Amino acid sequence: MSSNKSGADMKRRGFLLAGGVGAAGAVAVAVMPAVKHAVPAVAKKAVPEGAGYQDTDHIRTYYDLARV
């Protein structure tokens, strides 16, 4: 008699677990269209050809401070 009750409990637990997972999945699917994917806005500067390395005051100050 005890084993019969245990089997029923396991079936009920499995049913409740499946119901909970199904409900969570349904909520995720319902919310998904409302969430908009953020696309990072990347501002690209127009770099003229041959611009490459530019020696600026900031760069010179860095090299002066980095000298050992």
N, C-alpha and C positions, 0 to 999 in steps of 0.2 A: 504494500500500500504506500509506503514511503517513497519508493522509486517512481511510482506513477505521478505523485505530486511533484517530485523534482523535475520530471520530464515536462510537465505542464508549465512549471515556472521558467524553464529554459526556453520553451517556445514563446511564452509571453514576453520574456526579456528580449528575445530576438526580434519579435514583432515591434516592441516599443523602440528598440534601437533602430530598426529599419525606418520606422515612422519618423523618428527624430532626425535621422540623416536625410530622409526625403524632404522633410519640411525645411531643413537648413539649405538644401540644394535649391528648393523652390524659391526661397527668399533671395538666394544669391542670384538666381536667374532673373528674378523680378527687378532687382536693384541694378543689375549690370547695365542695362541701357541708359539708366539715369546717370551713371557715372561717366563723365567725359574724360577721355585720356588727355592728359596735359602734354602738349608738344612744346618742348623747350624752344624758346625764341632765341635763335643764334644770330646775332648781328655780325655780319661779315664786313670788315673794312675793305674798301677797294685798295689793293696793294699794287702800286705801279711796278712794272717789270724792272728787275734789277734793284729793287729797294733793299733786299737782303739785310745785312747787319748795318745798323745805324749807330754811330757814336754820338750819344747825347750826354747832357750834364749828369743825368741820373746814372748812366753807365759809368762815366768817369769817376763819379763819387763812389760808386760801389767798388771799383778797382782800387781806388786810393785807400779805402777802408779795409779792403781784403788783403792788402800787402802785408807781408810778414816781416 
